[in-house]
Amino acid sequence: MLLPRLGIDYVHIPELGIVSQSRKNLKTAEDYRRLFHEYTKTLPGKESYLLQLHDLVQEKQRIAITCFEKEPSFCHRHCLADWLKKEKGVVVSHL
């Protein structure tokens, strides 16, 4: 695998994802807004996984939350980044 040879670790935390059924039939910005509103309400139940993500930030100093969605506003990663920023004071940059 290429990533380890480049000094990049890959950590998969599927529990922070959104079930595929919920991602079907998203057509408008309002559909996405509703999806992420509902997803954000589930975050308190995912605290151990969010803390795992925060631990990675603390350990590595810099991480990338990746997804196949190009725009952060159309991907759940912005919800995770918002949580890290609000709850843990992490500086976030959307690339």
MODELLER restraints for C-alpha pairs under 7 A, 6 or more apart:
rsr = mdl.restraints
at = mdl.atoms
rsr.add(forms.Gaussian(group=physical.xy_distance, feature=features.Distance(at['CA:3:A'], at['CA:9:A']), mean=6.43, stdev=0.5))
rsr.add(forms.Gaussian(group=physical.xy_distance, feature=features.Distance(at['CA:15:A'], at['CA:49:A']), mean=7.00, stdev=0.5))
rsr.add(forms.Gaussian(group=physical.xy_distance, feature=features.Distance(at['CA:16:A'], at['CA:49:A']), mean=6.82, stdev=0.5))
rsr.add(forms.Gaussian(group=physical.xy_distance, feature=features.Distance(at['CA:26:A'], at['CA:32:A']), mean=6.41, stdev=0.5))
rsr.add(forms.Gaussian(group=physical.xy_distance, feature=features.Distance(at['CA:32:A'], at['CA:74:A']), mean=6.41, stdev=0.5))
rsr.add(forms.Gaussian(group=physical.xy_distance, feature=features.Distance(at['CA:36:A'], at['CA:76:A']), mean=6.53, stdev=0.5))
rsr.add(forms.Gaussian(group=physical.xy_distance, feature=features.Distance(at['CA:40:A'], at['CA:79:A']), mean=6.48, stdev=0.5))
rsr.add(forms.Gaussian(group=physical.xy_distance, feature=features.Distance(at['CA:54:A'], at['CA:84:A']), mean=6.87, stdev=0.5))
rsr.add(forms.Gaussian(group=physical.xy_distance, feature=features.Distance(at['CA:57:A'], at['CA:63:A']), mean=6.03, stdev=0.5))
rsr.add(forms.Gaussian(group=physical.xy_distance, feature=features.Distance(at['CA:65:A'], at['CA:77:A']), mean=6.42, stdev=0.5))
rsr.add(forms.Gaussian(group=physical.xy_distance, feature=features.Distance(at['CA:69:A'], at['CA:75:A']), mean=5.85, stdev=0.5))
rsr.add(forms.Gaussian(group=physical.xy_distance, feature=features.Distance(at['CA:72:A'], at['CA:78:A']), mean=5.44, stdev=0.5))
rsr.add(forms.Gaussian(group=physical.xy_distance, feature=features.Distance(at['CA:81:A'], at['CA:92:A']), mean=6.48, stdev=0.5))
rsr.add(forms.Gaussian(group=physical.xy_distance, feature=features.Distance(at['CA:84:A'], at['CA:90:A']), mean=5.50, stdev=0.5))
rsr.add(forms.Gaussian(group=physical.xy_distance, feature=features.Distance(at['CA:85:A'], at['CA:91:A']), mean=6.11, stdev=0.5))
rsr.add(forms.Gaussian(group=physical.xy_distance, feature=features.Distance(at['CA:85:A'], at['CA:92:A']), mean=6.60, stdev=0.5))
